[in-house]
Amino acid sequence: MTKTMVWRRLDSKEAFIEAFADRPLVGEGLQFTIHADGQISGMAGPDRLLGNWYWQDGMFCRTATLNDEDLGLDREIIEQCGDQMRYTRDSGKGAASIVTIKPL
């Protein structure tokens, strides 16, 4: 019998920090860390990704730059399935991406 993996929405800052903060995340062309202190750092392909984040109204909110290009503010719904994080942009109405906690 195959175990079905279920996505669970994280709706608090505490749950998010416990699941994903300060752990390297990797995805298609991405490697970044969302730090518990409110910072974001990493790479998107060859480009440097920097930003800040906070939690508001059950959503992950971030501002970021990619090689000094302002990406603006985005509010994202965060879901967890094991060691994977799915984030859906534009308050849950935009594109979704999946990243995985990088093994040590």
ZINOR-V358744 format. One record per residue. RES is the residue in one small letter. D_LAST is the distance of its C-alpha to the last C-alpha in Angstrom with 2 decimals. Layout:
((RES,D_LAST) (RES,D_LAST))
This chain:
((m,29.75) (t,26.88) (k,25.06) (t,25.48) (m,22.67) (v,24.22) (w,23.37) (r,23.98) (r,25.06) (l,23.67) (d,26.79) (s,25.97) (k,24.04) (e,22.88) (a,21.48) (f,19.70) (i,18.16) (e,17.07) (a,15.45) (f,13.92) (a,14.66) (d,12.47) (r,9.41) (p,8.98) (l,11.12) (v,12.10) (g,15.48) (e,18.47) (g,18.66) (l,16.67) (q,13.61) (f,14.18) (t,13.52) (i,16.22) (h,16.69) (a,18.53) (d,21.24) (g,22.42) (q,20.98) (i,19.19) (s,17.75) (g,16.40) (m,17.89) (a,20.00) (g,20.66) (p,22.06) (d,23.08) (r,21.78) (l,21.33) (l,22.29) (g,23.64) (n,24.39) (w,24.25) (y,26.14) (w,26.94) (q,30.51) (d,32.46) (g,29.49) (m,27.80) (f,25.05) (c,27.07) (r,25.86) (t,27.49) (a,25.83) (t,26.76) (l,25.72) (n,26.92) (d,29.38) (e,30.72) (d,31.07) (l,29.55) (g,31.41) (l,30.71) (d,29.21) (r,29.04) (e,26.59) (i,26.31) (i,22.79) (e,22.04) (q,19.19) (c,18.73) (g,15.87) (d,12.61) (q,14.90) (m,17.02) (r,20.44) (y,22.39) (t,26.07) (r,27.84) (d,31.39) (s,31.41) (g,30.38) (k,33.04) (g,31.17) (a,28.61) (a,25.46) (s,22.01) (i,18.85) (v,15.26) (t,12.09) (i,9.05) (k,6.40) (p,3.80) (l,0.00))
